[in-house]
Amino acid sequence: MGKNIVLIGFMGTGKSSIGIRLAQKLKMEFVDMDREIESVIGMSIAEIFKRYGELRFRSEELLIARKMGMREDTVIATGGGTVLVDGNITALRENGILICLDAIPADIFNRVNRKKGTRPLLKKNVSVEDIERLLQEREGFYACADIRVNTSAKNMDTVINDILQALNQMELAENSCLRVNL
């Protein structure tokens, strides 16, 4: 059974764009949970939030997380708030390695500002300080990650290499633990 790679982290840290490239490099399937939810509901995430609210979105997200947790050999990009629901992390960890992508607030601000209309939890005049506050509030949730990789001031190839190196080190550590325990 091939483990999934589950990318978690705040919006704008690169989960989708890095996930696509990482999946290609590893010859794995790629799934963006937000796109899956949009496909199931038939409307954008912003529309779901506007029409039905965050509670409905989170319930759909939990169903998708459970479905993704049963997959194999898939790179999964989660939404920024996926970690806020314990059931999501439990489901995704079933057969997944959780990798948190981090970035500094200023980089996140610049990245999400370009896509502001598609980010339902960001108000129109969000500031770097707002992002910093949200990051601090969510830090405990992101701490569940098996691996953390910073995406600030790095190109995509560097981030992917950082992830691959961390996965290799994790595998080596697990294998050495297995040998020690035998």
N, C-alpha and C positions, 0 to 999 in steps of 0.2 A: 504494500500500500504506500503510495507516494504522498508525502505530506504537502499540504497547501502552504503557501506563503501569504500571510494576511497583513496588508499594509494599513496601519492605523496612524492617526495623527490629526492635527488641526487642519482646517481647510487651508488650501494654498501651500501645503508643504510638498506637493508633487505626487501624491499617491496614485492618481490616475495616469499621468504621463510617464512616471517612472515604472508603474506597474505594467503598462503595455510593453515597454522596452525590455523590462526584466523577464516577462513571460516569453518574449521572442527569443531572448538570449538563452533561456533555460528550456526552450521548446515545451512550454507549458501553456495551458489555456489561460486567458485573462477574463476576469469578470469584474465589472464596476457595479457595486451594490446599488448605488443611486440610479444608474441606468436600468438595472433590473427592476427596481421599484417603479420607475417611470413606465417601463414596458408593461408591467402587470396592471397598474392603475390606469394607464393611458393618458397621463398628463405629467407635466414637469414637476420637479420637486417644489419649486416656488408656487405652482398652482395648487399642489396638494396642501401645502402649509396655509395658503390663503383660503382655500375652500373648506378644508377639513381640520386644519390645525396640526400642531406638533404631535399630539397624542396619536392621531390616526397614522401619521407618518412613522412614528416610532413602532407602532404595532406591525405595520407592513415591513419595516426594517427587521424586526425580530423574526418574522416568518422567513424572510430572505436569508438572514444569518443562519437560521437552522438548516435551511436547504443547502447553503454554501458549506456548512460544517460537515455535511455528508459527502462532499466531493473529494476528489483526489487530484493531485498534480495540477493545481490551479493557483494562479496568482490572483488574489482578491483585493481590490481597492475598496475600502470602507468609506463611509461618509465621516466627516469630522466629529460628529456627535455619537457615532455608533458605540463608542466605549462607555457612554453615559448609562446604558442599560446592561446590567449584569448578565442577563440572559444572552445578549449578543456575544459577549466575550466568551462565555462558557461554550456556546455553540461553535464559535469560530476556532476556539482552542482545541476542540475535539480532535481534529486532524490538521491542526495548523500551527505554524510558527509565527508568532506576532512580532512584526517589525514596526516600530514607531518612527515615522519620519518627522524630524523636528526642523524648525527654522526660526530665525530671530523675528521678533514682531515687525520690524520695518520691512523685511523681505515679504512676510505674509501680507502686510498691508498693500505693498506694491502689486503683488500677484492677484489678490482678491479684488482690488480696486478695478482691475480690468474686466472683472466678471461680476460686478456688484449686483446686477439684476437677477443673477441666478443663485445668489446666496441668501436664502430666506432668513437666516438668523443675524444678518448684518444689516444695520440700518444705513440709510443713505449717507450720513455724515459720520461714519465710523472713523475712529482715530487709532493711531498706533497704541495709545494708552488703553483703549477699549480692548484691543487684541491682546495686549499684555495681561490685562485683568482676566480675560477669558482663559488664556493659557495657564495662568496661575490657578484658577478655579478647577481646571481640568487636569492639572499635573498628576494628581493622585490616580486618575483614571488611566492616563497614558503610561504610568509607571508599571502597568501589568505586562508591558512588552518584554519579550525575550531578548530583543536586540533593539538598540536605538541608533539612528543614523541622522546626522545633521545635513540638511540640504542647502543651507545658506552658503552663498559665494562658491558654489560648486556646480560644474556642468553635469549633465545627466550621466555621462559615462563614468565620471568619478563617483557619483552616488551609487550607481549600479555596482561598480567595483568594490566600494565600501561594503555594500550589502553582501555580495558574494564572498568577500573575505570574512565577514562576520559569520556567515552561514558555515563556511569551511571550518572556522575556529570552533564553532558550536558543535559541529559534527565530530571533530577531533576530540573535544572534551568529553562528549557523550561516549565515544568509542573507548577512550582511555578509562572512563568510569566503569564501563562494562567489563573491561579486562581486569581492573582492580577488584571488582566485586565477584569475579568468578572463583 
